[in-house]
Amino acid sequence: MKQALFIVDVQPSFPIPIEILHGIQALSAILPSVATVERHDESVTPFERQLGWKPGKADESLIPTGRVFIKHGYLPPPAAIEYLRSLQTDRILVCGTQTDTCVLAAGFALFDAGLHPTLLKWLTVGSSLDRSGNLGARLWEHHFGSTLEHPNRLNIPEFTKSLQSKS
């Protein structure tokens, strides 16, 4: 099965547990990987005016990937979706921060593009509303059906070995 990893907003503006960061780094070293980074531009998305919060203007991805797409708002940019489509995968594995907002928004965009999104629940963290990510994962499962709860469900021997060697 041909897969790619889509990493949503793993950047300094969003705190992420170190074990999730390390898990994403390990998987991104094995699979074709694409990341988004949320940047603040109030003229595009009024985060500060409407929510009293804003991401950094110059945040970079904390995960090295083949491509990084800058976004302003919840949805991934159309160029990211087109790039993922060009990879001709069987499914897109999705992880990152803000499971109940930006990760879920990515799921809708990927689903609508016919790209078979699958949430990697153990590699996501929710917003301040639900840091566990359970709310976002439940919504994801309801709308798209495909979630994986544990790394062994990936069936990627290199990834499983890398996890075992760190134990």
N, C-alpha and C positions, 0 to 999 in steps of 0.2 A: 504494500500500500504506500503510495507516494503522499508524503505529508510535509507541511511547512508550519513553522511556529510564528504566531502573530503576538507580539509583546506590546501590551497597551500601557503607556504612560509610566513606565518604571524609570522614574526621574527624581531628582532631589526634592521637588515640591511635594511629593507624596511619600510619607514614611512607609517603608516596607520592611518586614522582618527579614533578618539576615539569612535565615534558612530558606525562605522563599526566593530571595535574590540569588543565592547559590544554586538552588534547583533550576531556576530559569537560565542562569549562566551555563550550567552543565548541559542542559537540553539544547540551548542555542548553539553550542559547539558541535552538535551532531546533526542538526536539521537546518535546512535553509530557513533563515530567520529574518523577520521584518519587525521594526518597532515604530511606534508613534511616540511623539513627545508633544505634550500640551504646552503651548506658549501663550502668554497673555498679550492680547491686543483688544483693548476695550472697544475699539471701533468695529470689531468683527463680532465679538461675543462679550456681552456686558456682565461678566462675572462679578467684578468689583461693585458696579452700580446696583445690580440686582441681588447679589448674595453676600456682599461685603468681604469677599475673598478673591484672590487671584493667584494663578500659578506664576512661576518665575518667567521673566522675559527672555532669559538665556539658558534655561535648563537644557541639559543634554541627556541622552539615554544612558542609564547605568549599565546597560548590557551592550556589548559589541555585537553588531548584526551586519548583514549584507546591505541592508537599506534602512534608513530612518526617514520617516515622514513627519513633518511638522503639522500640527493641527491647531485649530482655534475653536474650541467648543467640544461637545461630547462625541460627535461622529468622527470616524476616521476620514481623511480626505479621499476624494474619488481616485486620485492617483495611486494611493495605497491599495485600494480594492482592485484597480486595473493591474497593478504590478502582481498582486497575489493571483489574480486570474491568469496572468501570463505564465505562471509557474506550472499550470496544469496539474494540480494536485487532486487527490481523492478526498482529502479533508484538510481543514485548517485548524490547528491546535491553538487555542487562545488562552493567554494568561496575562497577569498584570495587576494593576491597581484600580480601585474603584469598581468592584465587581457589579455593584447595583446601579452604576451610572455609565461610565465610559466603556467598560468591558461589555456590558449589556448592549450599549449603542453599537459597538463593533459587531456584536453578534447579529443584530438586526441588519446591518449593512452587508455583512458576509452572507447571511441567509438569503436576503433579497437578491444578491448577485449569484446565487446558486453555488456557493463555495463550501457548503457542508461544514459549518463551524462546530467545533467540539471544545467545551470548556474543560480546562485542567484545574479542577477545584483546589487541589493542594498547592497550586502555584498562583493563587489569587488572594487578594486582600480587599475587603470592602471599604466603603466610605466611613465617615465618622458616625453615620446612622447605624451601621452594622459591620464592625471591623472583621468579624468572622467571615464575611462574604456569603453567608448562608442565604440571605434574602435574594441577592443577585443570582446565586446558583439555582435557587428554586424557580425564579422567574425564567432563567435560561432554560432549565429543563422543561418547563411548561411550554415555552415558545419554540424551542429548537430541538428538544429531546436528547441531545447528545452531550453528556458530561462524563468525565472520568474522575473517580474519587481518589485514585492511588497510582503511583508511577508504574507499578507492575502491569497495569491495564494497557499501557502503551504498546507492549510487545516490541520494544526496542532494546535488544540485548546490550548494546554499548552503553545505553543510559542506565540500565539496571546495574551493570557492572560498576559504572562510575559511582553510583550511590552506595553500593556495597563496600567499595574500597574506602569511602569516607567514613564508614561506620566504625 
